[in-house]
Amino acid sequence: MSQFNMPTQVIAHAEREREQFLNDLYEYLAIPSVSAQPEHARDVRHAAVWLSEHLRNIGLTASVMETGGHPVVYAEWKHPEAGKPTVLVYGHYDVQPAEPFELWHSEPFKPTVRDGDIYARGSSDNKGQHLAHIKAVESYLKTTGGLPVNVKFLIEGEEEIGGPNLGAFVAANKELLACDVVMISDSHLLTLDQPTLLYGLRGLLYFEVEARCSAHDLHSGTYGGNVQNPAMALAQILAQLKTDQGVVTVPGFYDDVHVLGPEERAEIARIPQNEDTIKAETGASELFGEPGFNVPERMGARPTLEVNGLWSGYTGPGAKTVLPAIANAKISCRLVPYQDPAKIFEAVSAHMRRLTPPGTTLTFTMLQEGTRGTLIDRHAPQVQAAARAAQSTYGNPPIFTLEGGSIPVVNDFQDVLGKPIVLLGYGLPGDNLHAPDEHYAIACYEKGIEASIRFLAEL
Amino acid sequence: MSQFNMPTQVIAHAEREREQFLNDLYEYLAIPSVSAQPEHARDVRHAAVWLSEHLRNIGLTASVMETGGHPVVYAEWKHPEAGKPTVLVYGHYDVQPAEPFELWHSEPFKPTVRDGDIYARGSSDNKGQHLAHIKAVESYLKTTGGLPVNVKFLIEGEEEIGGPNLGAFVAANKELLACDVVMISDSHLLTLDQPTLLYGLRGLLYFEVEARCSAHDLHSGTYGGNVQNPAMALAQILAQLKTDQGVVTVPGFYDDVHVLGPEERAEIARIPQNEDTIKAETGASELFGEPGFNVPERMGARPTLEVNGLWSGYTGPGAKTVLPAIANAKISCRLVPYQDPAKIFEAVSAHMRRLTPPGTTLTFTMLQEGTRGTLIDRHAPQVQAAARAAQSTYGNPPIFTLEGGSIPVVNDFQDVLGKPIVLLGYGLPGDNLHAPDEHYAIACYEKGIEASIRFLAEL
């Protein structure tokens, strides 16, 4: 069978098995594998066991492997001929909490189809996306008895709680996970006609700061005017971290930032996000950001400094005349290549200390390990193979985009495995990830299976 | 009997009735008249009825008078001779909530004496202070069958919830309350040897502001860098309201401020509060306030602008990468004579609007009616009578002080009755008002009765 015809036949198998493949997804979605909630710990393990057995039934070797937390599912299919390339498919079988339940229009763990969309927690994020890869492998094995390449699956159970154990697992299993390309479908198309390939992700630095001015809360009538107010002190510090145009003022903040080349800027300009789409999505009356950069550049290619939380004093109803003892802020920086999180934290915290007014003591706490931004070589042959597969499947060449958010495991894969990462999303922008009524189009699932079949053939 | 001997004999009566007078206070303190808590509504009324009956038993006419909320107790004793001056004694029979109960070393509504102090909620604030006046009247009536002056009592039940109905009650009962002097004991001595007479109180303006930048909370990775952050916008606005030396920058803020004369500054300089005492009381590492003014001047004679509450975004444990939709602050200004609350609110809110960065909408809400600062004529004969009574009782002439806090009813009395107010405190600075283990020294109660007896004689 030629490379040319093979995917067509395999895709035809997937089309014939449509009902069964959907039923497999429904069965998987019915397991409430909420990693954040201890009362679902048995469900999380159930999902891992279900997945492992499912992979074995298809014809892979598969096992549930322990970590310090929820287990990972590892599976592989080895090509009988040596020298074939190896794909490592990553995904996560855990899901976000479903709360608030009352805002769902059907039960989050009873998958329900309305207007061609499957409503269920985890349908788009991420069970429906990585199961598409599994169904692609199944279609090959059922049709031809084999695959064109070696395939490995690493499906984790802690993505929604920040993946506390996966980095160590990857580092400890470098041989087991060795591959030529990592395939991750945990993002989205623009439309069912317009695929995207992410080639950059922002990193994240997240810390908390406490400003303290007295040992305990004070009466504002008695002490106001003689003792520093930490809410005001913190406001004055924060206010000076950005110009009134939104440029971060921390010395050295932009020193190591990846500079966009003309080709990159031209590619980014194809991303159909602009002031109007952002206004419509957010309800903002006007946009606000670094001068000299357009919307998609600010979203994916420029670092940010944001206050994510702020609290001090009395926040209940009515008036309380308290002079607070402390004020707190949660602050995060989205980082781009080649900013170093530790260096940026040093620069920001040192600058904040310099800005601290009299009578105020600052204390910093890191809330999670910092992650670097990621840049993927768009010209790598593995990425180009994915681009061809996407074009054949969706009808248009993918747009290369930068993502404002972070996928920490991508850094682990790059550091430990040292191979290109393909970030080809199978969901759609309005899938309600992390929100009530999460859904995933049946068409997305079926196109995802097709794209995955074509990708394996293109490698 | 001469004016000279009369108080001595009356004081002797109070000393003989020591045990009974203490038992009366314990009985009063055992009523949990917490005005803020609906479950105590019956106890609040019980306290009013108890007090009214107590005043009748002593020999006054007394009644419980309805208001829109908790009732007031009104009582009077009319001198048979016309032309005698009239004293109106103000106090409040309601108390603060006792929570947190677990921090009390004895039950808040079972008065307990330890080391000469009566531990109970309301002991110092304010039952023990106004009951001293009542016991002074009782001592006169039991000893001499009469009083040297006309006496009226107005004891309210809503002081601890901001006195929402008292202003209207005073305005509606101008004739009933007509007097030559208002006596209020709701403050404190410096020590049992050093009385104070307050001659100024700060007013209060209290409002809330909301800064909004989007319709709902956003993902900071997706929208950070393109949409304004309201926590940062609000910080930038707040930061510009004061210089780094603590001077309020709002145009016009200081325009109408009462300027201290050399005599006033010399008197204020006698107040034994300084950097060291404030540091010891607050745990502040250094003081911070308007240059050119000393600690007591900043506390009582200068206006302030303070952030009393601040909140935005995610304030729970750990990291959440939210770009908040809104940020809120509670802001109050302590006002001094002759600042006008409405004018100051206009000035502050207009200045904040001018400082608002792009993409941000501010909304202001007044949280309570503004009150003006108060200044009392220290040279009024009624105030001087109180000064002589205090000197005879405590052994030293009182220090005239300015108080940083506010007693709104003082303005109502000044406006409606137009007579001098005597603010002679019977408590001590460490009485734990509004806190667990509130207490009141037995010696404070007894000296208070004596001071009140002497004051009535001095008028």
Contacts between the chains, C-beta under 8 A, distances in Angstrom:
chain1	res1	chain2	res2	distance
A	162	B	319	7.9
A	202	B	221	6.3
A	204	B	221	7.7
A	204	B	321	7.1
A	206	B	319	4.4
A	206	B	321	7.2
A	213	B	284	6.1
A	213	B	288	7.8
A	214	B	282	4.4
A	214	B	283	5.2
A	214	B	284	4.8
A	215	B	282	6.5
A	215	B	283	2.6
A	215	B	284	7.8
A	216	B	282	7.8
A	216	B	283	6.9
A	218	B	282	5.7
A	219	B	404	7.8
A	219	B	405	6.7
A	220	B	304	7.5
A	220	B	306	5.1
A	220	B	308	6.1
A	220	B	332	6.3
A	220	B	334	7.1
A	221	B	202	6.3
A	221	B	204	7.6
A	221	B	334	6.0
A	221	B	403	7.5
A	221	B	404	4.3
A	221	B	405	3.1
A	221	B	406	6.2
A	222	B	299	6.8
A	222	B	404	4.9
A	222	B	405	6.2
A	223	B	278	6.9
A	223	B	281	7.9
A	223	B	282	6.0
A	223	B	299	7.6
A	223	B	404	7.4
A	224	B	304	4.3
A	224	B	306	4.8
A	224	B	334	5.8
A	224	B	404	6.6
A	225	B	246	7.6
A	225	B	289	5.1
A	225	B	290	6.9
A	225	B	298	4.1
A	225	B	299	6.2
A	225	B	302	5.8
A	225	B	304	4.4
A	225	B	334	7.2
A	225	B	404	7.1
A	226	B	278	5.4
A	226	B	287	5.3
A	226	B	288	7.3
A	226	B	289	5.0
A	226	B	295	5.6
A	226	B	298	5.0
A	226	B	299	6.0
A	227	B	278	6.8
A	227	B	282	5.4
A	227	B	284	4.8
A	227	B	287	6.5
A	227	B	288	6.4
A	227	B	289	7.9
A	228	B	246	7.9
A	228	B	284	7.0
A	228	B	288	3.9
A	229	B	306	5.4
A	229	B	307	5.8
A	231	B	238	7.6
A	231	B	307	3.8
A	231	B	308	7.9
A	231	B	309	7.7
A	231	B	310	4.6
A	231	B	329	7.5
A	232	B	238	6.3
A	232	B	239	7.5
A	232	B	241	7.8
A	232	B	242	6.3
A	232	B	306	7.4
A	232	B	307	5.3
A	234	B	235	7.4
A	234	B	310	8.0
A	235	B	234	7.4
A	235	B	235	4.1
A	235	B	236	7.8
A	235	B	238	4.0
A	235	B	239	4.7
A	235	B	307	7.1
A	235	B	310	7.5
A	236	B	235	7.8
A	236	B	238	7.8
A	236	B	239	4.2
A	236	B	244	7.2
A	238	B	231	7.6
A	238	B	232	6.2
A	238	B	235	4.0
A	238	B	236	7.8
A	238	B	239	7.6
A	239	B	232	7.5
A	239	B	235	4.7
A	239	B	236	4.2
A	239	B	238	7.5
A	239	B	239	3.6
A	239	B	240	7.4
A	240	B	239	7.4
A	241	B	232	7.8
A	242	B	232	6.3
A	242	B	236	8.0
A	244	B	236	7.1
A	244	B	357	5.6
A	246	B	225	7.7
A	246	B	228	7.9
A	278	B	223	6.9
A	278	B	226	5.4
A	278	B	227	6.8
A	281	B	223	7.9
A	282	B	214	4.4
A	282	B	215	6.5
A	282	B	216	7.8
A	282	B	218	5.7
A	282	B	223	6.0
A	282	B	227	5.4
A	283	B	214	5.1
A	283	B	215	2.6
A	283	B	216	6.9
A	284	B	213	6.1
A	284	B	214	4.8
A	284	B	215	7.8
A	284	B	227	4.8
A	284	B	228	7.0
A	284	B	359	6.0
A	285	B	359	6.3
A	285	B	361	7.0
A	286	B	358	5.9
A	286	B	359	5.0
A	287	B	226	5.3
A	287	B	227	6.5
A	287	B	359	7.0
A	288	B	213	7.8
A	288	B	226	7.3
A	288	B	227	6.4
A	288	B	228	3.9
A	288	B	357	7.5
A	288	B	358	5.3
A	288	B	359	4.1
A	289	B	225	5.1
A	289	B	226	5.0
A	289	B	227	7.9
A	290	B	225	6.9
A	295	B	226	5.7
A	298	B	225	4.1
A	298	B	226	5.0
A	299	B	222	6.8
A	299	B	223	7.6
A	299	B	225	6.2
A	299	B	226	6.0
A	302	B	225	5.7
A	304	B	220	7.5
A	304	B	224	4.3
A	304	B	225	4.4
A	306	B	220	5.1
A	306	B	224	4.8
A	306	B	229	5.4
A	306	B	232	7.4
A	306	B	323	6.0
A	307	B	229	5.8
A	307	B	231	3.8
A	307	B	232	5.3
A	307	B	235	7.1
A	307	B	312	6.9
A	307	B	313	6.9
A	307	B	324	7.7
A	308	B	220	6.1
A	308	B	231	7.9
A	308	B	313	5.1
A	308	B	314	5.7
A	308	B	319	7.6
A	308	B	320	6.4
A	308	B	321	6.3
A	308	B	322	5.4
A	308	B	323	7.4
A	308	B	324	7.3
A	309	B	231	7.7
A	309	B	312	6.7
A	309	B	313	4.2
A	309	B	314	4.3
A	309	B	315	4.9
A	309	B	320	7.3
A	309	B	322	7.5
A	309	B	324	7.7
A	310	B	231	4.5
A	310	B	235	7.5
A	310	B	310	5.9
A	310	B	311	6.4
A	310	B	312	4.3
A	310	B	313	6.3
A	310	B	315	7.6
A	310	B	327	6.4
A	311	B	310	6.4
A	311	B	311	4.8
A	311	B	312	7.6
A	311	B	315	4.4
A	312	B	307	6.9
A	312	B	309	6.7
A	312	B	310	4.3
A	312	B	311	7.7
A	313	B	307	6.9
A	313	B	308	5.1
A	313	B	309	4.1
A	313	B	310	6.3
A	313	B	330	7.0
A	314	B	308	5.7
A	314	B	309	4.3
A	314	B	330	6.4
A	315	B	309	4.9
A	315	B	310	7.6
A	315	B	311	4.4
A	315	B	328	7.5
A	315	B	330	7.7
A	318	B	367	6.0
A	318	B	368	7.7
A	319	B	162	7.7
A	319	B	206	4.4
A	319	B	308	7.6
A	319	B	330	7.0
A	319	B	332	7.2
A	319	B	367	4.2
A	319	B	368	5.2
A	320	B	308	6.4
A	320	B	309	7.3
A	320	B	330	7.6
A	321	B	204	7.1
A	321	B	206	7.3
A	321	B	308	6.2
A	321	B	332	6.0
A	321	B	405	7.7
A	322	B	308	5.4
A	322	B	309	7.5
A	323	B	306	6.0
A	323	B	308	7.4
A	324	B	307	7.7
A	324	B	308	7.3
A	324	B	309	7.7
A	327	B	310	6.4
A	328	B	315	7.6
A	329	B	231	7.5
A	330	B	313	7.1
A	330	B	314	6.4
A	330	B	315	7.7
A	330	B	319	7.0
A	330	B	320	7.7
A	332	B	220	6.3
A	332	B	319	7.3
A	332	B	321	6.0
A	334	B	220	7.1
A	334	B	221	6.0
A	334	B	224	5.7
A	334	B	225	7.2
A	357	B	244	5.7
A	357	B	288	7.5
A	358	B	286	5.9
A	358	B	288	5.3
A	359	B	284	6.0
A	359	B	285	6.3
A	359	B	286	5.0
A	359	B	287	6.9
A	359	B	288	4.1
A	361	B	285	6.9
A	367	B	318	5.9
A	367	B	319	4.2
A	368	B	318	7.8
A	368	B	319	5.2
A	403	B	221	7.5
A	404	B	219	7.8
A	404	B	221	4.3
A	404	B	222	4.9
A	404	B	223	7.4
A	404	B	224	6.7
A	404	B	225	7.2
A	405	B	219	6.8
A	405	B	221	3.2
A	405	B	222	6.3
A	405	B	321	7.8
A	406	B	221	6.3
